Each structure stands twice: as C-alpha cells, then as structure tokens.
Amino acid sequence: MTTHHDLPRLVIVGSGSLARAVCYSLSGLIDVQAEVLVIARDGRQAAEISQVSNVRAAVLRSPVRFTHAAVDFGRDDDLTEVLAANPPTGLLLCASLQSPWEFRSAPSAWSDLLKQAGFGLSLTFHAELAVAVGRALHDVRPEAFFLNACFPDAVNPLLRACGVPVLAGVGNVAVLAAGIQQALNLCDQEELVVLGHHLHLRAPDDSADDALAWHAGQPLTVGTLLNSQREVPRHEANQVTGLVTALLLRDMVAGRQVNTHLPGPAGLPGGYPVTISADRVSLRLPAFIADADAVAANQRWAVLDGVKIDEGKVHFSPATADRLIAHLPDIAAGFEIADLSSAGVRMAELRTRLRTLPSTSPSLSV
C-alpha cells in the first residue's frame, strides 16, 4: 500500500505568475499519486496557490495533492528545515530577488538602468537565491533533481561553477520551441531542433543574431515562425512557460524520459534540444551540429544578453558594462564567481539608491 511518505513530492519555490501557472497546470496534468509543496516568503500567497490548485485537481479528478509552507530565505536554516521535513523528489525554483515586472509596477531610475543595460545586469539577483536553494536541496536530498526557472541561461552555468548540482532550467528555449511547434502544426518536437537563448524571447536587433532551428534536418526561418509568439506580453507568455514546465514535471515524476528543449542543461549556457529524466540530461543534437558549436553559439548570444559566465568569472558585455561603469566601475569590469555574495551586496545597494530616483523612460518595455 502506498503511504503518504512514499509518494513522489515536488517542491515549487515561489508565488509569482510563473509558480502559479506551473501549479495550476500541474493540478490537471499529473497522472500519478503525488504531492506538490508550494514554498514562498509570503505564506498567504503560498496557501492561496495551494488552495486553488487543490480545487482544480478535485474538479479534474487528478490524483495530486498540494500543500504549502512559508520560508524566510534570510534565515539560514529555515528552508533546510522545511525540505528535511518534506523530502522532495525534485525542486523547481521560480523565485528570485528581482521582479521582471518592476518596470511596470514601480518604474524608477533602477528599472531604467535594467532596460538600458540589458537583462544580464540582473544576474546577481537571480543567482543568489538559486545558489542558496540549490545548496540546501543538495545538503538535505542530494538525489533530488533541481530545476531553475530564474534566468537559467546564465544562472545555471554559474551554479555549475559554484559546484551546485542543477539538472536544467525551464522556459526560454522551451517557449521558443513550443512557439515553432505551433507555427508548424507539429504534434511533438521529436524532429525539431532549436538552439536559442533568453535573448530570443524578443527578436534581436540583427536577424543574423536570431535563434537557430531545423525540422527534419531542414533549416527554418525562426523570425517568421516566432512573430506571433514574440508579440505576446511576457506575463501572458508565462502561461505557456507554466504549461510546458508542468508537462515536463509530470513526466519526470512518473519516471518517463522526455525529448524536449530546455535552457541550462547540466549547467551549460543558453538553450538546447535535450533528452531528460529525473536523474540525467543529455544534449539531443543532430550529427551536423557539434556540441561545442552549439555551446559557442549560446555564448555569443549570452554576450548580446548582457552577461557571460566563463572560466570562473562573470563577464558583462561591453554595452552592459558601459551602463554600469558610472555606478560600480569595479563590478562593471566583471568579478570572480567566488565574489558573488559581495557583488550582490553592492548591486543591491545600487538598486536601493536608484529606486529613490524617478524613471525618465516610462514608455520603454521589456
């Protein structure tokens, strides 16, 4: 007889739009008995997500059960204690220290700087919590898989350099591949190959810098296929990210192997076609694309997105560094990954100061 403690358990960390989209999709997709624990700083929001998901699961007759817990991520042992009491099969991180919606909800000189300098400038705010959560998970349950939804194209290589095991990321190239799948009316992604980066959620300035894709070995014109997807606001596109992520989690919990597309597999930069299960991930590239060439393409795109992780160091692109140098010239020059915590403190101080100054470009959007 299967007991409460024998069931596979997923932990979802976060209470924003992506965490909600994942949980609400999971409530109707999981086809085996399982538990989902929603963890967030705000216990009320975690409870809200859990309740809505449980009602959805009941109506849809899904065998999944949702619970919730509040965690103070500023308290060293808080997350560890919750994970030890609820040992997970796998954990998905959907929380970071920087909201992607700040430019809309609270525009300031800080949100202006983020838009002007490129998304890579926000790396430390996504990486710090990912490192802490990844380490806590590994300490408590080293066999559990770790998926990171927070800027995985750049954060996952940083996690790898820090020695924090990460199976893969979610979103980004997965959303690009889903958009192309829809545009081509494909039933699956078995013969679809997409190389793409977080950068490509919007069309790059130069079409030569766009993502690369093939179907049945034939090259595709990505820009044309993704036009409609790229016109969708990012907060709405999270519905797609949530669904494709929930499908992945459903299959991993059930012990199935999946051919899909994911960012940051095993800590690589950018996104790739992969084969993944709960305990391993591998690239799924055709014979005409070498692994090294795929990684090199993603590193080129990383520079265009503002930041590259290489040889144990964070390198900001020239364009990003030019925007940051007036505020933090030493950080703009790049920093060792070992100095992530101190760099994060400096960036947080800059953010606090710039948030007190008004935005001069409220019409810009991410």
C-alpha positions as CSV (number, residue, x, y, z in Angstrom):
1,M,0.0,0.0,0.0
2,T,1.3,3.4,-1.0
3,T,1.6,5.7,2.1
4,H,1.8,9.5,2.4
5,H,5.5,9.3,2.8
6,D,6.1,7.1,-0.3
7,L,4.5,9.5,-2.8
8,P,6.7,11.5,-5.1
9,R,6.9,15.1,-3.9
10,L,7.6,18.2,-6.0
11,V,8.6,21.4,-4.3
12,I,7.8,24.6,-6.1
13,V,9.6,27.7,-4.7
14,G,7.9,31.0,-5.5
15,S,4.5,32.6,-5.6
16,G,4.6,34.8,-8.7
17,S,2.9,34.4,-12.0
18,L,5.2,31.5,-13.2
19,A,4.8,29.5,-10.0
20,R,1.0,29.9,-10.3
21,A,1.0,28.9,-13.9
22,V,3.0,25.8,-13.2
23,C,0.9,24.7,-10.2
24,Y,-2.4,25.4,-11.9
25,S,-1.3,23.4,-14.9
26,L,0.1,20.6,-12.7
27,S,-3.3,20.3,-11.0
28,G,-4.8,18.8,-14.2
29,L,-1.8,17.1,-15.7
30,I,-0.2,14.8,-13.1
31,D,-1.5,11.3,-13.7
32,V,0.1,9.5,-10.7
33,Q,-0.4,10.0,-7.0
34,A,1.9,12.8,-6.0
35,E,2.3,15.8,-3.7
36,V,3.3,19.3,-4.5
37,L,4.6,21.6,-1.8
38,V,4.5,25.3,-2.6
39,I,7.1,27.3,-0.7
40,A,7.1,31.1,-0.6
41,R,8.2,34.0,1.5
42,D,4.5,35.1,1.8
43,G,2.7,32.2,3.4
44,R,-0.7,33.7,2.5
45,Q,0.2,33.6,-1.2
46,A,1.5,30.0,-0.9
47,A,-1.7,29.0,0.8
48,E,-3.7,30.7,-2.0
49,I,-1.9,28.8,-4.7
50,S,-2.3,25.5,-2.9
51,Q,-6.0,26.0,-2.3
52,V,-6.7,26.9,-6.0
53,S,-4.6,24.0,-7.2
54,N,-6.4,21.6,-4.9
55,V,-9.8,22.7,-6.1
56,R,-8.7,22.4,-9.7
57,A,-7.3,18.9,-9.0
58,A,-10.5,17.8,-7.3
59,V,-12.7,19.1,-10.2
60,L,-10.4,17.5,-12.8
61,R,-10.1,14.2,-10.8
62,S,-6.3,14.5,-10.7
63,P,-4.5,12.4,-8.0
64,V,-2.2,15.2,-6.9
65,R,-2.4,17.0,-3.6
66,F,-1.0,20.5,-2.9
67,T,0.4,21.7,0.4
68,H,2.2,24.9,1.4
69,A,4.8,26.4,3.7
70,A,6.2,29.9,4.4
71,V,10.0,30.2,4.4
72,D,12.2,33.1,5.5
73,F,15.1,32.9,3.0
74,G,17.1,35.3,5.1
75,R,17.2,32.8,7.9
76,D,19.9,30.2,7.1
77,D,18.2,27.1,8.3
78,D,14.6,27.8,7.5
79,L,14.5,26.3,4.0
80,T,16.7,23.4,5.1
81,E,14.2,22.5,7.9
82,V,11.2,22.6,5.6
83,L,13.0,20.4,3.0
84,A,14.1,18.0,5.6
85,A,10.6,17.6,6.9
86,N,9.2,17.2,3.3
87,P,12.0,15.4,1.4
88,P,11.4,16.2,-2.3
89,T,11.8,14.1,-5.4
90,G,12.6,17.3,-7.2
91,L,12.5,21.1,-6.8
92,L,11.6,23.9,-9.2
93,L,12.8,27.4,-8.3
94,C,10.5,30.2,-9.5
95,A,11.6,32.9,-7.1
96,S,14.4,35.5,-7.3
97,L,15.3,38.8,-5.7
98,Q,14.4,40.9,-8.8
99,S,10.9,41.1,-10.2
100,P,10.7,41.1,-14.1
101,W,7.7,43.4,-13.8
102,E,9.2,46.2,-11.8
103,F,9.4,48.5,-14.9
104,R,5.6,48.4,-14.9
105,S,4.7,48.2,-11.3
106,A,7.3,50.6,-9.8
107,P,9.3,52.4,-12.6
108,S,12.4,54.2,-11.3
109,A,16.0,55.0,-12.3
110,W,16.8,51.4,-11.4
111,S,14.2,49.9,-13.9
112,D,15.6,52.4,-16.5
113,L,19.1,51.0,-15.9
114,L,17.9,47.4,-16.3
115,K,16.2,48.1,-19.6
116,Q,19.1,50.1,-21.0
117,A,21.9,47.8,-19.8
118,G,20.3,44.5,-20.7
119,F,18.8,41.7,-18.7
120,G,22.3,40.3,-17.8
121,L,22.7,43.2,-15.4
122,S,20.3,41.5,-13.0
123,L,22.3,38.3,-12.8
124,T,23.3,38.6,-9.1
125,F,19.6,39.0,-8.0
126,H,18.6,35.7,-9.8
127,A,21.8,33.8,-8.8
128,E,22.0,34.4,-5.1
129,L,18.7,32.6,-4.2
130,A,19.4,29.9,-6.8
131,V,22.8,29.1,-5.1
132,A,21.2,29.1,-1.6
133,V,18.3,26.9,-2.6
134,G,20.4,24.5,-4.7
135,R,22.8,24.1,-1.8
136,A,20.1,23.5,0.7
137,L,18.5,20.9,-1.6
138,H,21.8,19.1,-2.1
139,D,22.5,19.0,1.6
140,V,19.1,17.6,2.5
141,R,18.3,15.4,-0.5
142,P,21.3,15.0,-2.9
143,E,19.4,12.6,-5.1
144,A,16.6,15.1,-5.8
145,F,16.6,16.9,-9.1
146,F,16.9,20.7,-9.2
147,L,15.3,22.8,-12.0
148,N,15.9,26.6,-12.1
149,A,13.4,28.9,-13.8
150,C,15.3,32.2,-12.9
151,F,17.5,33.3,-15.8
152,P,18.8,29.7,-16.2
153,D,20.7,30.6,-19.4
154,A,23.2,32.5,-17.3
155,V,22.5,31.3,-13.7
156,N,22.9,27.6,-14.4
157,P,26.5,28.0,-15.7
158,L,27.2,30.0,-12.5
159,L,25.6,27.2,-10.4
160,R,27.8,24.7,-12.1
161,A,30.9,26.8,-11.4
162,C,29.9,27.1,-7.8
163,G,29.6,23.3,-7.5
164,V,25.8,23.4,-7.1
165,P,24.2,20.5,-9.0
166,V,21.5,21.7,-11.4
167,L,19.7,19.3,-13.8
168,A,18.4,22.1,-16.1
169,G,16.3,25.2,-16.4
170,V,12.9,25.8,-17.8
171,G,11.3,28.3,-20.1
172,N,13.1,30.4,-22.7
173,V,14.2,28.0,-25.4
174,A,11.3,25.7,-24.3
175,V,8.9,28.6,-25.1
176,L,10.6,29.2,-28.4
177,A,10.4,25.5,-29.4
178,A,6.7,25.4,-28.4
179,G,6.0,28.5,-30.5
180,I,7.7,26.9,-33.5
181,Q,5.9,23.7,-32.9
182,Q,2.6,25.5,-33.0
183,A,3.6,27.6,-36.1
184,L,4.5,24.4,-38.0
185,N,1.5,22.4,-36.6
186,L,3.7,19.7,-35.3
187,C,2.3,17.0,-32.9
188,D,5.6,16.9,-31.0
189,Q,9.2,18.1,-31.0
190,E,10.9,14.8,-31.9
191,E,12.3,16.1,-35.2
192,L,12.6,19.8,-34.1
193,V,15.9,21.2,-33.2
194,V,16.1,24.7,-31.6
195,L,19.2,26.4,-30.3
196,G,18.2,29.6,-28.5
197,H,18.8,31.9,-25.6
198,H,16.8,34.0,-23.2
199,L,17.8,36.8,-25.6
200,H,15.5,35.4,-28.3
201,L,12.2,35.8,-26.3
202,R,12.2,39.0,-28.3
203,A,13.6,39.5,-31.8
204,P,17.2,40.6,-31.7
205,D,18.2,43.9,-33.4
206,D,20.0,42.0,-36.1
207,S,18.2,39.0,-37.6
208,A,21.6,37.3,-38.1
209,D,21.7,37.0,-34.3
210,D,18.4,35.2,-34.1
211,A,17.9,31.6,-32.7
212,L,18.6,28.7,-35.0
213,A,16.2,25.9,-35.8
214,W,15.8,22.9,-38.0
215,H,12.9,20.5,-38.7
216,A,13.7,17.0,-40.1
217,G,17.2,18.4,-40.8
218,Q,15.9,21.4,-42.8
219,P,16.8,24.9,-41.6
220,L,13.9,27.1,-40.5
221,T,13.4,30.9,-40.7
222,V,12.9,31.5,-37.0
223,G,11.9,35.2,-37.1
224,T,8.9,34.5,-39.2
225,L,7.8,31.5,-37.2
226,L,8.1,33.3,-33.9
227,N,6.5,36.7,-34.9
228,S,3.1,36.0,-33.2
229,Q,4.7,34.4,-30.1
230,R,7.0,37.4,-29.6
231,E,4.1,39.8,-29.7
232,V,2.6,38.3,-26.6
233,P,3.4,40.2,-23.4
234,R,5.9,38.4,-21.2
235,H,3.4,38.0,-18.3
236,E,1.0,36.3,-20.6
237,A,3.7,34.1,-22.2
238,N,4.2,32.7,-18.6
239,Q,1.1,30.7,-19.3
240,V,3.0,28.8,-22.0
241,T,6.1,28.5,-19.8
242,G,4.0,27.2,-16.9
243,L,2.3,24.6,-19.1
244,V,5.4,23.2,-20.8
245,T,7.1,23.1,-17.4
246,A,4.2,21.3,-15.9
247,L,4.3,18.7,-18.7
248,L,8.0,18.2,-18.0
249,L,7.4,17.7,-14.3
250,R,4.5,15.3,-14.9
251,D,6.7,13.1,-17.0
252,M,9.7,13.3,-14.6
253,V,7.6,12.4,-11.6
254,A,6.2,9.4,-13.5
255,G,9.7,8.2,-14.3
256,R,9.4,8.9,-18.0
257,Q,12.2,10.1,-20.3
258,V,11.4,13.2,-22.4
259,N,12.7,14.6,-25.6
260,T,12.2,18.4,-25.3
261,H,14.1,21.7,-25.2
262,L,15.5,23.3,-22.1
263,P,17.9,26.1,-21.0
264,G,20.9,25.5,-18.9
265,P,21.1,21.7,-19.1
266,A,23.7,20.4,-16.7
267,G,24.9,24.0,-16.3
268,L,25.5,24.8,-19.9
269,P,24.9,28.3,-21.2
270,G,21.7,29.0,-23.2
271,G,19.2,26.5,-24.6
272,Y,19.3,23.2,-26.5
273,P,17.3,20.2,-27.5
274,V,17.7,17.6,-24.8
275,T,16.7,14.2,-23.5
276,I,15.9,14.4,-19.8
277,S,14.7,12.2,-17.0
278,A,14.6,12.7,-13.2
279,D,18.3,11.8,-12.8
280,R,20.0,12.8,-16.0
281,V,20.0,15.1,-19.0
282,S,21.9,15.0,-22.3
283,L,22.0,17.1,-25.4
284,R,19.9,15.8,-28.4
285,L,21.8,17.4,-31.3
286,P,21.8,16.1,-34.8
287,A,25.0,14.8,-36.3
288,F,25.6,18.0,-38.3
289,I,25.8,20.1,-35.1
290,A,28.8,19.6,-32.7
291,D,28.2,20.1,-29.0
292,A,31.0,22.6,-28.9
293,D,29.5,24.6,-31.7
294,A,26.1,24.7,-30.0
295,V,27.7,25.9,-26.8
296,A,29.7,28.6,-28.7
297,A,26.6,29.9,-30.3
298,N,24.9,30.3,-27.0
299,Q,27.9,32.0,-25.5
300,R,27.8,34.6,-28.4
301,W,24.1,35.2,-27.6
302,A,24.9,35.5,-23.9
303,V,27.1,38.5,-24.6
304,L,24.2,40.1,-26.5
305,D,22.0,39.5,-23.5
306,G,24.5,41.3,-21.3
307,V,26.5,38.7,-19.4
308,K,28.6,35.6,-19.9
309,I,29.9,33.1,-17.4
310,D,33.4,31.8,-18.4
311,E,36.4,30.4,-16.6
312,G,35.0,31.0,-13.1
313,K,34.2,34.7,-13.8
314,V,31.2,36.8,-14.6
315,H,31.8,38.9,-17.7
316,F,29.4,41.8,-18.5
317,S,29.1,42.7,-22.2
318,P,30.7,46.0,-23.3
319,A,27.2,47.6,-23.7
320,T,26.2,46.4,-20.2
321,A,29.5,47.5,-18.6
322,D,29.2,50.9,-20.2
323,R,25.9,51.5,-18.4
324,L,27.1,50.1,-15.1
325,I,30.6,51.7,-15.0
326,A,29.3,55.1,-13.8
327,H,27.8,53.5,-10.8
328,L,30.1,50.5,-9.9
329,P,33.2,50.5,-12.1
330,D,34.8,47.6,-10.4
331,I,31.7,45.4,-10.8
332,A,31.3,46.6,-14.4
333,A,34.8,45.1,-15.1
334,G,33.4,41.7,-14.1
335,F,34.0,39.6,-11.0
336,E,35.0,36.2,-9.8
337,I,32.2,33.8,-9.1
338,A,33.6,33.3,-5.6
339,D,32.8,37.0,-5.1
340,L,29.1,36.6,-6.0
341,S,27.9,37.5,-2.5
342,S,29.8,40.7,-2.1
343,A,28.9,41.7,-5.7
344,G,25.3,41.0,-4.9
345,V,25.5,43.4,-1.8
346,R,27.0,46.1,-4.0
347,M,24.3,45.7,-6.7
348,A,21.5,45.7,-4.0
349,E,22.9,48.9,-2.6
350,L,22.9,50.5,-6.1
351,R,19.3,49.3,-6.6
352,T,18.1,50.8,-3.4
353,R,19.6,54.1,-4.2
354,L,18.3,54.2,-7.8
355,R,14.8,53.2,-6.7
356,T,14.6,56.5,-5.0
357,L,15.1,58.4,-8.3
358,P,12.3,58.8,-10.9
359,S,12.2,57.0,-14.2
360,T,12.9,59.1,-17.2
361,S,11.8,56.5,-19.7
362,P,8.4,55.1,-18.6
363,S,7.4,54.1,-22.1
364,L,10.2,51.5,-22.5
365,S,9.2,47.9,-22.1
366,V,11.0,44.6,-21.6
